[in-house]
Amino acid sequence: MCADLWSFALSTYARPGCEAACLRMQAQGADVCLLLCGAWLERRAVAPTPERIQALKQIAGPWQAQVVGPLRHVRTQWRAMAQQDEAVAALRERVKALELDAERTLLKRLEALAQAWPGDDVAGQPRWLEGLAAEDAANLDHNALQQLRVAATGA
């Protein structure tokens, strides 16, 4: 098992079907970094509590809204232009790298918060993903959420 959240996220995301599931959930408004953190916490058997869920969301929400989201918006807006213009394509790749760096920074911040939480709650561990996705539950593809959980158990 990957000890740090970034390595866990990379390993999980690379598993068959996980990337597509995460992209579907992202398109539906879910914070995939937050969900990957939840999968990591489930894997570590950390007990989910409303306070812990809220603490993670307080870190992730503003970072997604103010940093990751704007970078993603620029990158997606430039998709069509980048197919026609090499200079825009090169700039788009740089924006994509910045977006990934921003996600890595977010994962490090989430890990720093959660690192000290003890991992001893075998009975409660599957509730992290549902707790973190609760606000998006009406729009969220629950099959994709389950696909992430399955991918994470093999990471």
Salt bridges, closest charged atoms under 4 A:
GLU42 OE2 - ARG149 NH2 2.68
GLU99 OE2 - ARG72 NE 2.77
GLU99 OE1 - ARG75 NE 2.45
GLU103 OE2 - ARG72 NH2 2.62
GLU130 OE1 - ARG149 NH2 2.79
GLU135 OE2 - LYS57 NZ 3.49
ASP141 OD2 - ARG24 NE 2.92
